[in-house]
Each structure stands twice: as C-alpha cells, then as structure tokens.
Amino acid sequence: MSSDDFGTIMASVNSPMIVVTAAMDDERAGCLVGFHSQSSIEPERIAVWMSKANHTYRVMLRSEHFGVHFLTTAEGDLAELFGTLTGDEVDKLARTESHPGPHGVPVLERCPNRLVARRTALLDEGGDHVCIAAEPIEVTAAGKFEPLRLAQVVHLTPGHEVDERHDPPTERASD
C-alpha cells in the first residue's frame, strides 16, 4: 500500500470542515476539524476524530459535551482562526463572538448550522486521532448551505504537528 495513493484518495473526498468547541471549568477551546461523520440514523449520532496533539482534544477529555459548528464558504476566516493558532497559547474564542450554550459549551455566533453533543464513546485505536462518538442534544440549522471544504483550507498551517503528544492538564490550565 502506498501512503501517496491513500493521501490522493482522501484529498479527493474533499471533506466539509467544522469547528469543534469545548469547555471545562474556566478553560474554553476550539479547533478546525476535517474528520467527522454522521454515524447513526436512529438514534441520531455523530463521530468526530480529534488530533491527540490538539488543545481542544485535551479539554474534551475532561468535558462530557462539545459543540460542532459547520462552516460555510463565507467562514474561511474562522477556519484560519481555529486551524492555525494553538489553544495552548491563545484563547481563540476570545477572538470571535460566542456564548455559552447547553452545559457551558461555547457556541460560535457566526455559525447558524451547529449542534451541541454529549459524548457517548471514545475510541483510541493507536493512531494520531481519537474518535469521539456523541449524541446531539441541541441542533440548530439555518437551511441548506455550501460547506467550506478541505481543498479550500489546505494552505493553512496547523497550530500543532500531527506527531506532537501532550498530557493533560493543558498548558493554559496549568498556568
């Protein structure tokens, strides 16, 4: 098997991009995510794969609830904000309008297509990402939209490299 071939296939899929948010105690976090999918019709479920290097993942480990914000083509600046900075150094949510949603989950004002979910399972099969399965507890939709896709954000430089690993608590939480 060729990694180049796998990468070519996955890049061709051109996934829609989301921002995942979470909060625990006084710490808020958010990040750009390309790995996600509906995982059940009945009951409704969603799965999100989070990078182990990511600050938001480490906050999510301590929180039962998180937000999923579906980005549109008009929200490339949010993709840049949540995809290029690291929450280990910056409170990204302080740089955009948000409010606490159910269970204190940060909700992005500019993203009308979103959900808040409760984690139901976590699967770590040894890769650089962990699957978090969840049930939606609140869903808001503004109608059909054109999603921001991977091909539109590949130029962004992530805030963490995939091979980074951190141990909770997060760096900002330990200050």
MDTraj code that builds the backbone (N, CA, C; nanometers):
import mdtraj as md
import numpy as np

residues = "MET SER SER ASP ASP PHE GLY THR ILE MET ALA SER VAL ASN SER PRO MET ILE VAL VAL THR ALA ALA MET ASP ASP GLU ARG ALA GLY CYS LEU VAL GLY PHE HIS SER GLN SER SER ILE GLU PRO GLU ARG ILE ALA VAL TRP MET SER LYS ALA ASN HIS THR TYR ARG VAL MET LEU ARG SER GLU HIS PHE GLY VAL HIS PHE LEU THR THR ALA GLU GLY ASP LEU ALA GLU LEU PHE GLY THR LEU THR GLY ASP GLU VAL ASP LYS LEU ALA ARG THR GLU SER HIS PRO GLY PRO HIS GLY VAL PRO VAL LEU GLU ARG CYS PRO ASN ARG LEU VAL ALA ARG ARG THR ALA LEU LEU ASP GLU GLY GLY ASP HIS VAL CYS ILE ALA ALA GLU PRO ILE GLU VAL THR ALA ALA GLY LYS PHE GLU PRO LEU ARG LEU ALA GLN VAL VAL HIS LEU THR PRO GLY HIS GLU VAL ASP GLU ARG HIS ASP PRO PRO THR GLU ARG ALA SER ASP".split()
xyz = np.array([
    [0.0837, -0.1177, 0.0000],
    [0.0000, 0.0000, 0.0000],
    [0.0885, 0.1244, 0.0000],
    [0.0516, 0.2223, -0.0787],
    [0.1260, 0.3464, -0.0884],
    [0.0565, 0.4561, -0.0086],
    [0.1311, 0.5232, 0.0783],
    [0.0758, 0.6366, 0.1524],
    [0.0352, 0.7483, 0.0575],
    [0.1095, 0.7631, -0.0525],
    [0.0738, 0.8644, -0.1509],
    [-0.0628, 0.8357, -0.2114],
    [-0.0899, 0.7094, -0.2432],
    [-0.2197, 0.6714, -0.3004],
    [-0.3322, 0.6960, -0.2002],
    [-0.3091, 0.6590, -0.0743],
    [-0.4098, 0.6820, 0.0295],
    [-0.4380, 0.8317, 0.0423],
    [-0.3330, 0.9122, 0.0466],
    [-0.3481, 1.0570, 0.0565],
    [-0.4221, 1.1165, -0.0616],
    [-0.3962, 1.0648, -0.1808],
    [-0.4646, 1.1119, -0.3014],
    [-0.6142, 1.0843, -0.2926],
    [-0.6489, 0.9641, -0.2516],
    [-0.7915, 0.9291, -0.2376],
    [-0.8576, 1.0171, -0.1331],
    [-0.7967, 1.0306, -0.0152],
    [-0.8575, 1.1085, 0.0923],
    [-0.8699, 1.2562, 0.0553],
    [-0.7710, 1.3122, -0.0135],
    [-0.7791, 1.4520, -0.0562],
    [-0.8903, 1.4712, -0.1587],
    [-0.9152, 1.3694, -0.2399],
    [-1.0198, 1.3790, -0.3411],
    [-1.1595, 1.3787, -0.2801],
    [-1.1733, 1.3209, -0.1619],
    [-1.3033, 1.3180, -0.0940],
    [-1.3475, 1.4597, -0.0588],
    [-1.2512, 1.5473, -0.0244],
    [-1.2769, 1.6899, -0.0014],
    [-1.3824, 1.7126, 0.1066],
    [-1.3514, 1.6686, 0.2254],
    [-1.4429, 1.6749, 0.3405],
    [-1.4860, 1.8172, 0.3740],
    [-1.6097, 1.8324, 0.4239],
    [-1.6512, 1.9619, 0.4773],
    [-1.5802, 1.9866, 0.6104],
    [-1.5540, 2.1116, 0.6400],
    [-1.4800, 2.1480, 0.7599],
    [-1.5756, 2.1942, 0.8701],
    [-1.5385, 2.1622, 0.9933],
    [-1.6158, 2.2032, 1.1098],
    [-1.5216, 2.2659, 1.2121],
    [-1.5787, 2.3412, 1.3037],
    [-1.5065, 2.3849, 1.4225],
    [-1.5704, 2.3147, 1.5407],
    [-1.4887, 2.2485, 1.6205],
    [-1.5342, 2.1818, 1.7429],
    [-1.4948, 2.2704, 1.8598],
    [-1.5887, 2.2906, 1.9522],
    [-1.5611, 2.3697, 2.0721],
    [-1.5917, 2.2872, 2.1964],
    [-1.5239, 2.3204, 2.3044],
    [-1.5463, 2.2531, 2.4321],
    [-1.5059, 2.3468, 2.5444],
    [-1.5556, 2.3198, 2.6627],
    [-1.5174, 2.3975, 2.7800],
    [-1.5198, 2.3069, 2.9019],
    [-1.4293, 2.3359, 2.9932],
    [-1.4263, 2.2646, 3.1210],
    [-1.3682, 2.3594, 3.2238],
    [-1.4389, 2.3720, 3.3357],
    [-1.4018, 2.4680, 3.4384],
    [-1.3931, 2.6059, 3.3727],
    [-1.2823, 2.6757, 3.3842],
    [-1.2700, 2.8087, 3.3235],
    [-1.1985, 2.8059, 3.1890],
    [-1.1731, 2.6883, 3.1357],
    [-1.0966, 2.6763, 3.0116],
    [-1.1890, 2.6474, 2.8938],
    [-1.1735, 2.7287, 2.7867],
    [-1.2504, 2.7091, 2.6640],
    [-1.1536, 2.6744, 2.5525],
    [-1.2033, 2.6010, 2.4543],
    [-1.1164, 2.5599, 2.3443],
    [-1.1987, 2.5423, 2.2177],
    [-1.1297, 2.5509, 2.1041],
    [-1.1929, 2.5277, 1.9757],
    [-1.0874, 2.4980, 1.8715],
    [-1.1230, 2.4136, 1.7738],
    [-1.0271, 2.3805, 1.6683],
    [-1.0996, 2.3433, 1.5392],
    [-1.0266, 2.3557, 1.4301],
    [-1.0749, 2.3177, 1.2982],
    [-1.0592, 2.1671, 1.2821],
    [-1.1641, 2.1011, 1.2317],
    [-1.1646, 1.9550, 1.2190],
    [-1.2174, 1.9161, 1.0810],
    [-1.1493, 1.8219, 1.0185],
    [-1.1931, 1.7711, 0.8889],
    [-1.2424, 1.6277, 0.8948],
    [-1.2157, 1.5585, 1.0060],
    [-1.2568, 1.4186, 1.0191],
    [-1.3823, 1.4114, 1.1052],
    [-1.4974, 1.3871, 1.0407],
    [-1.6247, 1.3768, 1.1135],
    [-1.7286, 1.3131, 1.0218],
    [-1.8315, 1.2578, 1.0840],
    [-1.9368, 1.1951, 1.0044],
    [-2.0595, 1.1661, 1.0902],
    [-2.1753, 1.1662, 1.0273],
    [-2.2919, 1.1087, 1.0920],
    [-2.2600, 0.9611, 1.1081],
    [-2.2904, 0.9044, 1.2238],
    [-2.2540, 0.7645, 1.2467],
    [-2.3738, 0.6759, 1.2792],
    [-2.4922, 0.7334, 1.2888],
    [-2.6144, 0.6549, 1.3093],
    [-2.7340, 0.7403, 1.2700],
    [-2.8361, 0.6748, 1.2137],
    [-2.9601, 0.7440, 1.1787],
    [-3.0569, 0.7394, 1.2961],
    [-3.0722, 0.6207, 1.3548],
    [-3.1628, 0.6034, 1.4687],
    [-3.0957, 0.5145, 1.5715],
    [-3.0546, 0.5641, 1.6840],
    [-3.0661, 0.7048, 1.7227],
    [-2.9640, 0.7903, 1.6487],
    [-2.9916, 0.9196, 1.6396],
    [-2.9005, 1.0112, 1.5721],
    [-2.7678, 1.0160, 1.6467],
    [-2.6588, 1.0020, 1.5726],
    [-2.5248, 1.0058, 1.6313],
    [-2.4290, 1.0733, 1.5340],
    [-2.3230, 1.1301, 1.5896],
    [-2.2155, 1.1913, 1.5114],
    [-2.0833, 1.1411, 1.5675],
    [-1.9834, 1.1295, 1.4819],
    [-1.8491, 1.0916, 1.5249],
    [-1.7524, 1.1995, 1.4768],
    [-1.6622, 1.2380, 1.5649],
    [-1.5615, 1.3395, 1.5360],
    [-1.4270, 1.2803, 1.5749],
    [-1.3291, 1.2916, 1.4869],
    [-1.1950, 1.2418, 1.5157],
    [-1.1073, 1.3614, 1.5500],
    [-1.0518, 1.3602, 1.6707],
    [-0.9716, 1.4718, 1.7206],
    [-0.8246, 1.4341, 1.7283],
    [-0.7379, 1.5260, 1.6879],
    [-0.5938, 1.5052, 1.6968],
    [-0.5507, 1.5018, 1.8429],
    [-0.4681, 1.4045, 1.8761],
    [-0.4157, 1.3947, 2.0119],
    [-0.3245, 1.5123, 2.0445],
    [-0.2709, 1.5789, 1.9440],
    [-0.1829, 1.6936, 1.9657],
    [-0.2610, 1.8190, 2.0002],
    [-0.3911, 1.8165, 1.9791],
    [-0.4719, 1.9367, 1.9854],
    [-0.5166, 1.9721, 2.1268],
    [-0.5079, 2.0998, 2.1586],
    [-0.5537, 2.1524, 2.2871],
    [-0.7016, 2.1212, 2.3098],
    [-0.7844, 2.1367, 2.2074],
    [-0.9277, 2.1125, 2.2219],
    [-0.9549, 1.9671, 2.2599],
    [-0.8819, 1.8742, 2.2028],
    [-0.8968, 1.7328, 2.2385],
    [-0.8737, 1.7136, 2.3877],
    [-0.7708, 1.7766, 2.4405],
    [-0.7391, 1.7585, 2.5816],
    [-0.8451, 1.8214, 2.6720],
    [-0.9061, 1.9310, 2.6287],
    [-1.0180, 1.9888, 2.7045],
    [-1.1388, 1.8959, 2.6952],
    [-1.1622, 1.8394, 2.5751],
    [-1.2762, 1.7481, 2.5558],
    [-1.2658, 1.6225, 2.6423],
    [-1.1453, 1.5785, 2.6710],
    [-1.1299, 1.4605, 2.7563],
    [-1.1887, 1.4832, 2.8948],
    [-1.1934, 1.6077, 2.9376],
    [-1.2444, 1.6410, 3.0703],
    [-1.3889, 1.6895, 3.0678],
    [-1.4466, 1.7012, 2.9500],
    [-1.5827, 1.7526, 2.9363],
    [-1.6711, 1.6478, 2.8693],
    [-1.7941, 1.6373, 2.9127],
    [-1.8863, 1.5400, 2.8544],
    [-1.9552, 1.5937, 2.7284],
    [-1.9573, 1.7254, 2.7109],
    [-2.0289, 1.7880, 2.5995],
    [-1.9344, 1.8705, 2.5131],
    [-1.9694, 1.8851, 2.3865],
    [-1.8908, 1.9676, 2.2950],
    [-1.9806, 2.0200, 2.1842],
    [-1.9310, 2.1228, 2.1139],
    [-2.0053, 2.1830, 2.0037],
    [-1.9444, 2.1469, 1.8697],
    [-2.0294, 2.1362, 1.7689],
    [-1.9863, 2.1113, 1.6315],
    [-2.0492, 2.2201, 1.5455],
    [-1.9646, 2.3006, 1.4823],
    [-2.0085, 2.4142, 1.4018],
    [-1.9710, 2.3880, 1.2563],
    [-2.0700, 2.3820, 1.1692],
    [-2.0489, 2.3516, 1.0284],
    [-2.0180, 2.4813, 0.9543],
    [-1.8964, 2.4907, 0.9000],
    [-1.8519, 2.6133, 0.8342],
    [-1.9057, 2.6226, 0.6917],
    [-1.9367, 2.7450, 0.6512],
    [-1.9784, 2.7715, 0.5141],
    [-1.8607, 2.8324, 0.4386],
    [-1.8764, 2.8474, 0.3089],
    [-1.7705, 2.9066, 0.2266],
    [-1.7416, 3.0511, 0.2673],
    [-1.8332, 3.1171, 0.3366],
    [-1.8131, 3.2553, 0.3815],
    [-1.7343, 3.2629, 0.5126],
    [-1.7007, 3.1489, 0.5709],
    [-1.6370, 3.1487, 0.7027],
    [-1.4924, 3.0984, 0.7004],
    [-1.4234, 3.1295, 0.5915],
    [-1.2835, 3.0918, 0.5809],
    [-1.1972, 3.1544, 0.6888],
    [-1.2345, 3.2748, 0.7335],
    [-1.1579, 3.3392, 0.8405],
    [-1.1695, 3.2627, 0.9717],
    [-1.2837, 3.2014, 0.9978],
    [-1.2977, 3.1180, 1.1178],
    [-1.2122, 2.9918, 1.1049],
    [-1.2060, 2.9360, 0.9851],
    [-1.1191, 2.8195, 0.9630],
    [-0.9742, 2.8577, 0.9911],
    [-0.9338, 2.9746, 0.9466],
    [-0.7964, 3.0193, 0.9719],
    [-0.7724, 3.0398, 1.1210],
    [-0.8648, 3.1066, 1.1891],
    [-0.8512, 3.1310, 1.3332],
    [-0.8395, 3.0001, 1.4105],
    [-0.9321, 2.9071, 1.3863],
    [-0.9363, 2.7839, 1.4642],
    [-0.8419, 2.6760, 1.4126],
    [-0.7864, 2.6963, 1.2935],
    [-0.6976, 2.5957, 1.2364],
    [-0.5496, 2.6259, 1.2436],
    [-0.5138, 2.7532, 1.2625],
    [-0.3708, 2.7868, 1.2563],
    [-0.3101, 2.8254, 1.3905],
    [-0.3926, 2.8639, 1.4855],
    [-0.3419, 2.9003, 1.6180],
    [-0.3586, 2.7818, 1.7121],
    [-0.2744, 2.7742, 1.8135],
    [-0.2893, 2.6687, 1.9129],
    [-0.3521, 2.7245, 2.0394],
    [-0.4497, 2.6540, 2.0898],
    [-0.5142, 2.6918, 2.2138],
    [-0.4224, 2.6798, 2.3338],
    [-0.3075, 2.6170, 2.3165],
    [-0.2096, 2.6121, 2.4251],
    [-0.1558, 2.7513, 2.4541],
    [-0.1625, 2.8404, 2.3549],
    [-0.1075, 2.9749, 2.3698],
    [-0.2123, 3.0848, 2.3612],
    [-0.3253, 3.0591, 2.2946],
    [-0.4233, 3.1625, 2.2637],
    [-0.5640, 3.1125, 2.2954],
    [-0.6465, 3.2003, 2.3547],
    [-0.7891, 3.1702, 2.3688],
    [-0.8560, 3.2154, 2.2389],
    [-0.8731, 3.1232, 2.1460],
    [-0.9291, 3.1567, 2.0147],
    [-1.0722, 3.2083, 2.0257],
    [-1.1458, 3.1599, 2.1253],
    [-1.2842, 3.2037, 2.1418],
    [-1.2940, 3.3499, 2.1836],
    [-1.1881, 3.4052, 2.2412],
    [-1.1862, 3.5477, 2.2760],
    [-1.1712, 3.6349, 2.1517],
    [-1.1377, 3.5737, 2.0375],
    [-1.1155, 3.6484, 1.9138],
    [-1.2360, 3.6457, 1.8194],
    [-1.3462, 3.5861, 1.8641],
    [-1.4685, 3.5838, 1.7842],
    [-1.5876, 3.5813, 1.8793],
    [-1.7037, 3.6175, 1.8287],
    [-1.8217, 3.6220, 1.9145],
    [-1.8741, 3.4815, 1.9407],
    [-1.8951, 3.4543, 2.0702],
    [-1.9505, 3.3256, 2.1115],
    [-2.0281, 3.3466, 2.2396],
    [-2.1078, 3.2471, 2.2734],
    [-2.1801, 3.2499, 2.4008],
    [-2.1867, 3.1078, 2.4557],
    [-2.2063, 3.0956, 2.5865],
    [-2.2189, 2.9616, 2.6440],
    [-2.3530, 2.8995, 2.6031],
    [-2.3474, 2.7792, 2.5486],
    [-2.4673, 2.7047, 2.5133],
    [-2.4982, 2.6033, 2.6218],
    [-2.5738, 2.4992, 2.5876],
    [-2.6050, 2.3953, 2.6857],
    [-2.4787, 2.3381, 2.7495],
    [-2.4829, 2.3202, 2.8789],
    [-2.3713, 2.2635, 2.9557],
    [-2.2445, 2.3467, 2.9438],
    [-2.2579, 2.4775, 2.9118],
    [-2.1437, 2.5665, 2.9035],
    [-2.0612, 2.5541, 2.7770],
    [-2.1084, 2.4756, 2.6795],
    [-2.0345, 2.4573, 2.5539],
    [-2.0291, 2.5898, 2.4782],
    [-1.9109, 2.6345, 2.4374],
    [-1.9017, 2.7580, 2.3588],
    [-1.9711, 2.7423, 2.2229],
    [-2.0585, 2.8361, 2.1919],
    [-2.1331, 2.8370, 2.0660],
    [-2.0885, 2.9582, 1.9850],
    [-2.0451, 2.9351, 1.8620],
    [-1.9995, 3.0431, 1.7745],
    [-2.1189, 3.1146, 1.7131],
    [-2.1264, 3.2450, 1.7363],
    [-2.2395, 3.3252, 1.6888],
    [-2.2550, 3.3201, 1.5366],
    [-2.1448, 3.3185, 1.4644],
    [-2.1489, 3.3261, 1.3187],
    [-2.1853, 3.1957, 1.2508],
    [-2.1979, 3.0883, 1.3245],
    [-2.2252, 2.9565, 1.2654],
    [-2.3663, 2.9113, 1.2991],
    [-2.4623, 2.9414, 1.2125],
    [-2.6006, 2.9050, 1.2429],
    [-2.6305, 2.7556, 1.2257],
    [-2.5422, 2.6830, 1.1596],
    [-2.5595, 2.5384, 1.1409],
    [-2.4659, 2.4680, 1.2393],
    [-2.5225, 2.4220, 1.3500],
    [-2.4393, 2.3710, 1.4592],
    [-2.5179, 2.2747, 1.5456],
    [-2.4421, 2.2043, 1.6284],
    [-2.5047, 2.1181, 1.7276],
    [-2.4182, 2.1118, 1.8516],
    [-2.4825, 2.0827, 1.9617],
    [-2.4143, 2.0512, 2.0863],
    [-2.4411, 1.9038, 2.1103],
    [-2.3364, 1.8308, 2.1479],
    [-2.3476, 1.6857, 2.1612],
    [-2.2927, 1.6386, 2.2959],
    [-2.3418, 1.5230, 2.3388],
    [-2.2937, 1.4553, 2.4596],
    [-2.2134, 1.3340, 2.4174],
    [-2.0906, 1.3267, 2.4650],
    [-2.0032, 1.2139, 2.4320],
    [-2.0640, 1.0835, 2.4833],
    [-2.0678, 0.9832, 2.3951],
    [-2.1188, 0.8514, 2.4329],
    [-2.0095, 0.7449, 2.4322],
    [-1.9036, 0.7675, 2.3544],
    [-1.7936, 0.6702, 2.3470],
    [-1.6685, 0.7392, 2.2945],
    [-1.5560, 0.6791, 2.3265],
    [-1.4273, 0.7292, 2.2797],
    [-1.3472, 0.6086, 2.2331],
    [-1.2917, 0.6163, 2.1133],
    [-1.2132, 0.5058, 2.0586],
    [-1.0746, 0.5558, 2.0222],
    [-0.9735, 0.4998, 2.0890],
    [-0.8347, 0.5303, 2.0579],
    [-0.7716, 0.4008, 2.0089],
    [-0.7569, 0.3881, 1.8759],
    [-0.7023, 0.2651, 1.8199],
    [-0.5531, 0.2761, 1.7918],
    [-0.4885, 0.3803, 1.8475],
    [-0.3444, 0.3909, 1.8392],
    [-0.2913, 0.4902, 1.7375],
    [-0.3782, 0.5503, 1.6576],
    [-0.3336, 0.6491, 1.5598],
    [-0.3143, 0.7858, 1.6228],
    [-0.2967, 0.8870, 1.5389],
    [-0.2760, 1.0212, 1.5915],
    [-0.4065, 1.0950, 1.6199],
    [-0.5207, 1.0332, 1.5895],
    [-0.6521, 1.0893, 1.6184],
    [-0.7337, 0.9902, 1.7023],
    [-0.8282, 1.0442, 1.7780],
    [-0.9187, 0.9655, 1.8611],
    [-1.0609, 0.9934, 1.8143],
    [-1.1412, 0.8883, 1.8019],
    [-1.2810, 0.9033, 1.7613],
    [-1.3673, 0.9285, 1.8843],
    [-1.4447, 1.0348, 1.8775],
    [-1.5393, 1.0658, 1.9839],
    [-1.6784, 1.0544, 1.9237],
    [-1.7534, 0.9561, 1.9706],
    [-1.8914, 0.9362, 1.9259],
    [-1.9831, 1.0114, 2.0220],
    [-2.0905, 1.0688, 1.9680],
    [-2.1755, 1.1526, 2.0520],
    [-2.3186, 1.1552, 2.0020],
    [-2.4081, 1.1890, 2.0949],
    [-2.5479, 1.2105, 2.0593],
    [-2.5781, 1.3594, 2.0620],
    [-2.6405, 1.4120, 1.9575],
    [-2.6790, 1.5530, 1.9579],
    [-2.7851, 1.5775, 2.0651],
    [-2.7669, 1.6853, 2.1414],
    [-2.8688, 1.7219, 2.2409],
    [-2.9381, 1.8521, 2.2039],
    [-2.8742, 1.9309, 2.1153],
    [-2.9364, 2.0524, 2.0628],
    [-2.8819, 2.0736, 1.9220],
    [-2.9710, 2.0951, 1.8267],
    [-2.9306, 2.1151, 1.6870],
    [-2.9989, 2.2407, 1.6348],
    [-2.9208, 2.3247, 1.5674],
    [-2.9729, 2.4459, 1.5050],
    [-2.9318, 2.4442, 1.3582],
    [-3.0281, 2.4646, 1.2688],
    [-2.9991, 2.4666, 1.1254],
    [-3.0640, 2.5890, 1.0627],
    [-2.9902, 2.6547, 0.9746],
    [-3.0406, 2.7725, 0.9047],
    [-3.0805, 2.7388, 0.7619],
    [-3.0902, 2.6103, 0.7299],
    [-3.1236, 2.5689, 0.5943],
    [-3.0011, 2.5184, 0.5210],
    [-3.0208, 2.4847, 0.3945],
    [-2.9098, 2.4332, 0.3137],
    [-2.8003, 2.5385, 0.3017],
    [-2.6756, 2.4906, 0.2936],
    [-2.5620, 2.5808, 0.2830],
    [-2.4514, 2.5139, 0.2038],
    [-2.3591, 2.5954, 0.1543],
    [-2.2428, 2.5455, 0.0827],
    [-2.1287, 2.5321, 0.1836],
    [-2.0883, 2.4078, 0.2178],
    [-1.9852, 2.3911, 0.3206],
    [-1.8469, 2.4325, 0.2725],
    [-1.7690, 2.4840, 0.3667],
    [-1.6273, 2.5071, 0.3431],
    [-1.5614, 2.3705, 0.3383],
    [-1.4786, 2.3454, 0.2395],
    [-1.4213, 2.2117, 0.2210],
    [-1.2695, 2.2126, 0.2388],
    [-1.2167, 2.0934, 0.2601],
    [-1.0745, 2.0736, 0.2814],
    [-0.9898, 2.1423, 0.1751],
    [-1.0270, 2.1303, 0.0492],
    [-0.9490, 2.1903, -0.0597],
    [-0.9370, 2.3420, -0.0449],
    [-1.0310, 2.4031, 0.0273],
    [-1.0291, 2.5477, 0.0450],
    [-0.9428, 2.5914, 0.1644],
    [-0.8946, 2.4952, 0.2439],
    [-0.8154, 2.5312, 0.3621],
    [-0.6799, 2.4601, 0.3674],
    [-0.6438, 2.3855, 0.2631],
    [-0.5178, 2.3098, 0.2662],
    [-0.3956, 2.4007, 0.2767],
    [-0.4097, 2.5265, 0.2433],
    [-0.2979, 2.6213, 0.2525],
    [-0.2677, 2.6630, 0.3967],
    [-0.3574, 2.6349, 0.4903],
    [-0.3377, 2.6758, 0.6294],
    [-0.2329, 2.5881, 0.6974],
    [-0.1507, 2.6485, 0.7806],
    [-0.0504, 2.5754, 0.8577],
    [-0.1073, 2.5494, 0.9961],
    [-0.1230, 2.4218, 1.0343],
    [-0.1848, 2.3902, 1.1631],
    [-0.1035, 2.4414, 1.2814],
    [-0.1729, 2.4653, 1.3936],
    [-0.1076, 2.5110, 1.5154],
    [-0.0217, 2.4043, 1.5814],
    [-0.0456, 2.2762, 1.5502],
    [0.0334, 2.1644, 1.6030],
    [0.0667, 2.0687, 1.4896],
    [0.1805, 2.0049, 1.4988],
    [0.2166, 1.8973, 1.4065],
    [0.1484, 1.7693, 1.4536],
    [0.1204, 1.6759, 1.3621],
    [0.0471, 1.5541, 1.3980],
    [0.1227, 1.4643, 1.4946],
    [0.2544, 1.4748, 1.4994],
    [0.3307, 1.3853, 1.5862],
    [0.3490, 1.4386, 1.7283],
    [0.2944, 1.5557, 1.7578],
    [0.3037, 1.6089, 1.8940],
    [0.2079, 1.5333, 1.9854],
    [0.2490, 1.5115, 2.1082],
    [0.1630, 1.4487, 2.2075],
    [0.1744, 1.5274, 2.3377],
    [0.0620, 1.5504, 2.4014],
    [0.0596, 1.6241, 2.5269],
    [-0.0128, 1.5415, 2.6323],
    [0.0216, 1.5645, 2.7560],
    [-0.0502, 1.5020, 2.8664],
    [-0.1368, 1.6077, 2.9321],
    [-0.2659, 1.5772, 2.9613],
    [-0.3465, 1.6738, 3.0380],
    [-0.2835, 1.6930, 3.1753],
    [-0.3025, 1.8033, 3.2457],
    [-0.3851, 1.9139, 3.2001],
    [-0.3163, 1.9940, 3.0890],
    [-0.3955, 2.0750, 3.0227],
    [-0.3411, 2.1538, 2.9140],
    [-0.2474, 2.2615, 2.9676],
    [-0.1675, 2.3158, 2.8810],
    [-0.0689, 2.4138, 2.9220],
    [-0.1314, 2.5381, 2.9830],
    [-0.2376, 2.5921, 2.9206],
    [-0.3003, 2.7121, 2.9757],
    [-0.3674, 2.6829, 3.1084],
    [-0.4206, 2.5617, 3.1278],
    [-0.4874, 2.5278, 3.2527],
    [-0.3878, 2.5191, 3.3675],
    [-0.2637, 2.4893, 3.3374],
    [-0.1645, 2.4734, 3.4440],
    [-0.0974, 2.6051, 3.4833],
    [-0.1283, 2.7151, 3.4091],
    [-0.0689, 2.8458, 3.4436],
    [-0.1208, 2.8982, 3.5758],
])
top = md.Topology()
chain = top.add_chain()
for i, resn in enumerate(residues, 1):
    res = top.add_residue(resn, chain, resSeq=i)
    for name in ("N", "CA", "C"):
        top.add_atom(name, md.element.get_by_symbol(name[0]), res)
traj = md.Trajectory(xyz[None], top)
